[in-house]
């Protein structure tokens, strides 16, 4: 296998990336794939469409560096159902992934698996077919998902073994090293969820007289979406702009019909997401601190807010909240509606400071979290992976 010859060069190295969602959209996957293809790697994606019911559908993702083939398996399942409710669909998805990896064993050199729910089957295939294996931990499985207590120790043991035998492991914050304590990864790299800067992010024609709060992402409970809606619905000073997909779509459609100051956009592309966020005033990245994984979270919204210079509201004791507090770039709340309302009023009072806050946030992003730096880390890992002695799984 040849190593990458640098950004825009050619390489014979072929990567198959596994993700247990439809990648429609998935900003982290799209950024990583864009960087890899831009560096000359050939990439294909295997993904899970939980809304569909079909064997396989081949399509293309159109990225800045070119189009990338994506193979989606349609297996109905709840998007936020946890392992308990989705066990049979998860087994079916892994069976189809493994079948594809067997059938196409001569068409890839490296398997890049995102999270434990694809990493287990990826490690088996990598061992059987003598392929390199990169384990990308977006969320640490036993802390992030609804795993029954009797299974936790077993999954943790399996997960640690995969981490220890992978040719490369990626985590999304330095704090996550604590989460995988007790493992001995061969190569460990931190790649933050920094947005890849677009050449131009336009502003939409929104009402300048309103204070606009924005959230775009997965629409599930535990992200404070219903609480924000309830807090602003009868206050004409504010507007809540929300986009994405998931369990709360019908709730948000109904709220947007009832209240003029709640605007629901549905599913948005990455470009449209950044444009909407750039057109609003305050970003929400509020996760339930009772979920252990949220202490280590690296919310896309945090990094997007830094890049765009938008003040943030976050919950205390969740990932990156200490930076918001230390740098004075937003407000922290308890996970209650009344606490949110107080924080929103405090940020509104600081409106004259927003330009200064915004400039500070952009500086923090550029110096510590830019995608240019994260891309270098990713490509350096991929340059080193082919030099590893064959793994024993």
Buried (B, 14 or more C-beta within 10 A) or exposed (E): EEBBEEEEEEBEBBBBBBBBBBBBBBBBBBBBBBBBBBBBBBBBBBBBBBEBEEEEBEBEBEBBBEEBEBBBBBBEBEBBBEBEEBBEBBEBBBEBBBEBBEEBEEEBBBBBBBBBBBBBBBBBBBBEBEBBBBBBBBBBBBBBBEBEEEEEEEBBEBBBBBBBBBBBBBBBBEBBBEBBEEBEBBBBBBBBBBBBBBEEBEEEEBEEEBBBBBBBBBBBEBBBBBBBBBBBBEBEEBBBBBBBBBBBBEBBEEBBEEBEBBBBBEBBBBEBBBBBBBBBBBBBBBBEBEBEBBBBBBBBBBBBBBBBBBBBBBBBBBBBBBBBBEBEBBBBBBBEBEBBBBBBBEBBEBEEEBEEBBEBBBEBBBEEBBBEBBBBBBBEBBBBBBEBEEBEB
